[in-house]
Amino acid sequence: MCSVLLAQAWLLEKPNSTTEHMDKKIEKKRFNRKTLLMIGGALAFVAIVIYGYTLSLKKVYSADADKLTISKVEFGDFEDVVLLNASVVPLTSVIVSSSEGGTVAEIFTENGASVVKGTPLLRIANSNAMLSYTSSQTAATEQINQLRKSRLDLEQNQRVLNQDLLDVENNLRTAARQFRLDSNLFSKKVITLQEFNKSSQDYEYYQGKRKIVRQAIAQENQSRKMQLAQIDQSMAQMNESLEMIRKNIENMTIKAPVSGKLSSYDPVIGKSYNSNEMIGKIDVLQGYKLQAGVDEYYINRVKEGQTANCEFNGKTYNLTVSKVIPEVTAGQFQVEMVFKTAAPDGLRRGLSLQTKLTLSDNSKSLLLAQGQFFQSTGGSWVFVVNNGKATKKNVKIGRKNYLYYEILDGLQKGDEVITSSYDQFTQYDQVEISK
């Protein structure tokens, strides 16, 4: 806008050459007051527009201080631990169950018997499972036959299109020869215009038809590729289903999962068991261990061999992580911990003990108290408070424990941060805090 106004002003001030003599010296005029006012007004208008646009982008949210949690960044020892609510369980007790329900058909061992891992204990009969297996085999065979037919149909369609292309290309070659011949004859006025036009139209027709057939073949190839992928996927799924059924049938012969002594084991021929119902236990009474659920956040950091400790009857006992079960259920995975020395007297199954699991050695770090803000931002940014206003700031968060987050970048000691939930003002750039 400014450049246009300057150009207009220059034109207004430009001397008229028609009224001056060719040899007269032209005096260069400066901008007059009117021109300067026009330029200044234009610049002011542009500045106002830019300022208004900047203000429109800035979003501010007002919040009461008593509804916010504000924490100060500290520098200190980061204790890389996780607090767990662990349960006391027998050291080597394993539940024996059947993944497939049914009735007892054969019994191979008795209660109280010593068994080794893999020893057959009993066999479960399940006619429904067998019927399901047979039905699934029949259904799978039918589906496989249908899929094979679909493959043949796809191949037949491909052959038909290829034949169409051969035919149209052959006709095109014939039409091209005739067109060239008629072109020569028409130029010599041997044939009429109508005859020449017919050969020309035939040539153009087969050119267009060849293009259409080629497009159809390309589309058919793409569709055929997708359909074949779907067929392969369906075949794989059916094979997986059949394999699962075969395993279920194999699992009808219940085997000892570990070596030990059978207990709580009283099967009777004809007795029914539901799927995953306990049939018995195998115990090796060598003491107790602790089992606890751990938040899936730590699944890549918890490993066998890490240390932990718990208190019982006023004494502290050290433990070692003996097993990590990585399957996540309800946001947690399971760990098992064994005592480094003899288990304390007085422990009993089901007792809960507060346990502290150490992930790594303590280290000096910037610390920020845990809060619900993490659920809103994923730890990528925070609101930093300064003079009653909080503004967004990018941060980098490392480890966390039951009290603090470790700050790797973006904050300094003494910074004040809103650590309560950001759900009400995540989309805002600034928070004004009223007291």
Steps between C-alpha positions, in 0.01 A plus 500: 500500500780738592678441170182579303447827690861600442460434131181708488671782687791494258264521204321797657829680545644408157539810280308522173756482223260649245498835678876530532757585238733215403808696606356619832661353812248289697502570870447190717213563740479359847192334647251758614312489830196329349708216360681442827170486688369239257811283544493532878132408513560188292787387722291558812215296354733207420647512851151494656400201289815306595457584868135394497586173328771430759255561783245269341748214508573537868260298720486563874321294766418631848528259793470529879821430686320281755392267219854447375794306636825688446828322570853635507781332307762366740848360463577191701537123512270319262408170659432271206255269675145373465268437793312172469224335699631144495322183608658202675465179297657153533840480340420215261123452501340465156131453423412210274207569267366411158467758226215289359214397729360148504456182703773281643557201272825359643704558817873427493618622843363540853491780752824535694710340228838645412512596135749647262426767245310357203358199685146420370250552782163431338310520171193713442232396249298767321266396220415862420866578439531200269183602316630853473827370361320286239263782406788743473688261275195465273440874493867567433502252212196667346654842539828380354316359198313828460823696524660275240201560271541872556863471397398315183238766422759773539736316268218447247413870505865578441512265203184650348638852526833393354314340209299819451823696485645263241185532288486878515871534424459271200203704377696818562787379285257415221328837531836678502610330178169582335518860618851545360393342171184709473693814590727439204209416270298799615793733438505368145121533478459130437240456781224724621502711815236273652721194456796685647295620798387145573853366520601801711212441741581129526860583584401750769239259639748218554753741649243606758387144563857387562539777758179393675603134506841588640337707775266210577797265526683740733193532723447126495863440599467738794171345611640151452800581717276623783267200473790256503635668815159462664487136395844436652397675821183291525700183444744597775216574742339163431829321556546686829151399610566137415832508685331646806240224498770234466680647801178499700451133421860429601450694823222261600779286637596700807871493580699620799625853428781469758664234711365463851230341711133483400257660743132594495467238228188282513375417150238228448410326176208691351556815705457818300738793498443839342758670286789631716343354815757386755554125496779497756829657603864406493691629802864492593506644849833678502382839624315804374542767238331830422290571194392849391341686211709778343375787285564427131695830483796309649476190281828576321686584821415211731737207456593183677774550758394847615480554875212592727430520871203475734431534870343232718467507877729802519783349296613571145545205264677507164355332193595430139274505194489136392244517221337761279169402338467749211133439416309821577159472665299805610808719447735286711749219457610261776835450672614241750762570768686257723672570831880520486515322835251277675144628492391655833302289742131572520436549130180352365341481159302811402678740735568842340838670540601848386805440280747745349647384166828668401544558126842670510736688732407842637619799297500879533226645281246777458178378659138592435219364714268253331158626396211455262651741247693206356176339379415820312836565333682169502786685666593694186414844642387672820358832618772701676379763747654847511344811660151356511507375143579153371629443148565185305854370489639190333678259734666162486409256777704191575428251774232515766454352845216505749566868581684676218569530131860539392542819292759466225448830318281809488481596870733640764521473873242728661260507205138473606284265296129421500492126572125450531282400203511710182175358361317834531763710324716275284413701189596833658840667465494680833331463838432804717493397865270695729536477876 
